[in-house]
Amino acid sequence: MEVKIVAFGIAADILKTRETTLAVEENSTVADLKKQLCASYPDFSRLASLSLAIGQEYREDDYAILPNQEVVIIPPVAGG
């Protein structure tokens, strides 16, 4: 199935785009997508954290992704 990926900050730099689509297995979870992103783009595995938002909410690793959902990659944020 296809999901739309939207990336910000360093995540967009890693993907070399702000928006793309990605083919994932049916019944994939957030954890599965994170693994796929790290396998396809090894720089993701170097980040301190990687959160995904689906349906405008942060989702836990066991959340099942539905076809045609938009996934927003939220990279770590530094502040001061």
Wavefront OBJ file of the C-alpha trace (Angstrom):
o trace
v 0.000 0.000 0.000
v 1.078 3.599 -0.463
v 1.423 6.201 2.281
v 2.235 9.866 1.886
v 5.308 10.945 3.843
v 5.730 14.555 4.958
v 9.061 15.465 6.541
v 10.388 18.471 8.422
v 13.848 19.648 9.441
v 16.597 17.053 9.337
v 14.081 14.399 8.201
v 13.441 16.372 5.003
v 17.206 16.716 4.528
v 17.624 12.948 4.856
v 14.826 12.231 2.364
v 16.050 15.067 0.110
v 12.429 16.181 -0.201
v 9.653 17.458 2.020
v 6.955 15.167 0.597
v 7.054 11.730 -0.996
v 5.120 8.484 -1.127
v 6.367 5.190 0.179
v 5.167 1.660 -0.481
v 4.711 -0.304 2.734
v 3.387 -3.782 3.454
v -0.313 -4.189 4.271
v -0.919 -4.141 8.043
v 2.328 -2.244 8.696
v 2.720 -0.543 12.044
v 4.568 2.624 12.960
v 7.450 0.423 14.160
v 7.539 -1.335 10.774
v 7.649 2.000 8.959
v 10.465 3.268 11.198
v 12.473 0.116 10.407
v 11.813 0.576 6.693
v 12.864 4.228 6.824
v 16.100 3.315 8.653
v 16.844 0.540 6.138
v 16.192 2.787 3.125
v 17.744 5.920 4.630
v 20.455 4.882 7.155
v 20.842 8.453 8.450
v 17.494 8.040 10.252
v 19.106 5.468 12.543
v 21.585 8.133 13.693
v 18.863 10.417 15.069
v 18.320 10.570 18.822
v 14.591 10.049 18.288
v 12.088 9.720 15.500
v 8.378 10.274 16.046
v 5.592 9.780 13.549
v 2.271 11.578 13.474
v -0.711 10.162 11.614
v -4.061 11.911 11.515
v -2.523 14.913 13.273
v -1.634 12.841 16.357
v 1.597 11.280 17.551
v 1.282 7.501 17.218
v 2.853 4.706 19.241
v 4.916 1.986 17.566
v 2.010 -0.502 17.602
v -0.370 1.780 15.667
v -1.532 0.112 12.416
v -1.136 2.335 9.364
v -4.097 2.403 6.983
v -3.855 2.770 3.186
v -3.441 6.316 1.873
v -2.761 7.836 5.281
v -0.423 10.803 5.596
v 2.563 10.148 7.848
v 4.452 13.143 9.233
v 8.026 12.505 10.361
v 8.849 14.540 13.451
v 12.637 14.667 13.964
v 14.231 15.510 17.308
v 13.934 19.159 18.244
v 16.590 21.071 20.139
v 15.667 24.025 22.235
v 17.138 26.419 24.639
l 1 2 3 4 5 6 7 8 9 10 11 12 13 14 15 16 17 18 19 20 21 22 23 24 25 26 27 28 29 30 31 32 33 34 35 36 37 38 39 40 41 42 43 44 45 46 47 48 49 50 51 52 53 54 55 56 57 58 59 60 61 62 63 64 65 66 67 68 69 70 71 72 73 74 75 76 77 78 79 80
